[in-house]
Amino acid sequence: MNIQKSFLARAEQSTGSLYLVATPIGNLEDMTYRAIRILKEVQLIAAEDTRQTRKLLTHFEINTRTVSYHEHNKRASGPELIRMLLEGTSIALVSDAGLPAISDPGADLVKDAVDRHIPVIPVPGANAALSALIMSGLPTERFLFAGFPPRERKAIMKWLEELKDRKETLLFYESPHRLEKTLAAMLECFGDRTIACVRELTKRHEEAVRGTISECLAWFVEHPPLGEFCIVAEGTDGETAGAGDEDGAWWSKLDLAAHVAHYEEQYDRKEAIKRTAADRGLPKRDVYNEVNR
């Protein structure tokens, strides 16, 4: 059992606190007053990249001592940071951008701090995945952040296969040089469901490309992707099942006309035919010819 009271008076607390401080993901105006205050008040800042963090600290005239904590030195640095926290030093953990401990080694430090009853206090702010989600136009009631897809084809197909039947909206991060390969793998595994590819969040060239996977893939073939991306993909609700899901699929007892009619309750006829074709793994022309006899 572990009960944390984050804001005990300093005299009542035997350890320092570990603050998880969000930093801007591109636009310096997204830095919060509280984040600036905490970074000035703590005795130490543990940064994923001290050079990158120093630019931020200089901009806001923050002179707190900074040390390095990242994937390659966490086994050595982590225990030392825990020792300092136990001795009463308060430390702020920051990543290069956004919330620390999301897809970075900060999660290991947090676990070690929690195990030793050291208060872990979030200082919220910018986050790329949630920012992309709320501007995507896709459902926000339930979502799953899946991080970066694997690089190898066999691994990414297995990874996508495990995700394709999830009902939640799915969130991925991807680099520009891998984006097209990832979208092609998604199209093959998921079928042609709706997605949003959001890049350069909060920066001058912020852009959201929304449409079906095939439409977005075609766009990026013509417009080579630049900047870091967050992919937001609709979950399956039975209506977005891929071509390989015919057994037991929601539409399995419908003829083509009824299948298209179902989608026409939400979309125009062209989109309804496209989605029906994607569900059944048929060419759009065949579906069009069948329902327009």
Disulfide bonds with the S-S distance in Angstrom:
none
